[in-house]
Amino acid sequence: MRAGFVVPVLVPTINALHTYLNYISYTGHPTRFDSVDFSQYRRAGFQVRFAVVGYIYLVNLDFAFSVWFFNTTTNLIRRGLGILGVASSRKLDTYGAQGTPIFAHQGQGATIILVLFGQWGGREHLGRACVPQGVHGRR
């Protein structure tokens, strides 16, 4: 338990002190691991970030897995599209997937499906609560 606190605190602290005091040695990048080479242009690196590890410790396991799964899937698709040379020059606003209109449209479709599944799941309640009010004007 103490090591789980000491390591994330000491490594960035020593690296920060090295910036101001040169006689304190820099720890390097102990959290960075070798990359997987997909092609000569695309690399997939792995890096441990202590803040993310702490967040994952506190979050629900099912939710954490779904975030990891969709993030990994998106990165694999992005790398595959990059290898194949598929790109879009369309400019979108600042809200959404920056720089990648393909993923912005994919996210928009996912949001629409989420709303439709929510309405489908609540169709019995919506039928009992909302339809009589709209049709008959009852409360």
Residue pairs with C-beta under 8 A, 6 or more apart in sequence:
7 50
8 50
8 53
8 54
11 27
11 30
11 31
11 50
12 50
14 24
14 25
14 26
14 27
15 26
15 27
17 24
18 24
18 25
18 26
18 27
31 47
31 48
31 49
31 50
32 45
32 46
32 47
33 45
33 46
33 47
33 48
34 45
34 46
35 43
35 44
35 45
35 46
36 43
36 44
36 45
36 46
37 43
38 44
38 79
38 83
39 83
41 82
41 83
42 79
42 82
42 83
44 75
44 79
56 64
74 103
78 100
78 103
81 87
81 102
86 102
88 100
88 101
88 102
90 101
92 101
92 104
96 104
96 107
96 108
97 103
97 104
97 106
97 107
119 126
132 138
133 139
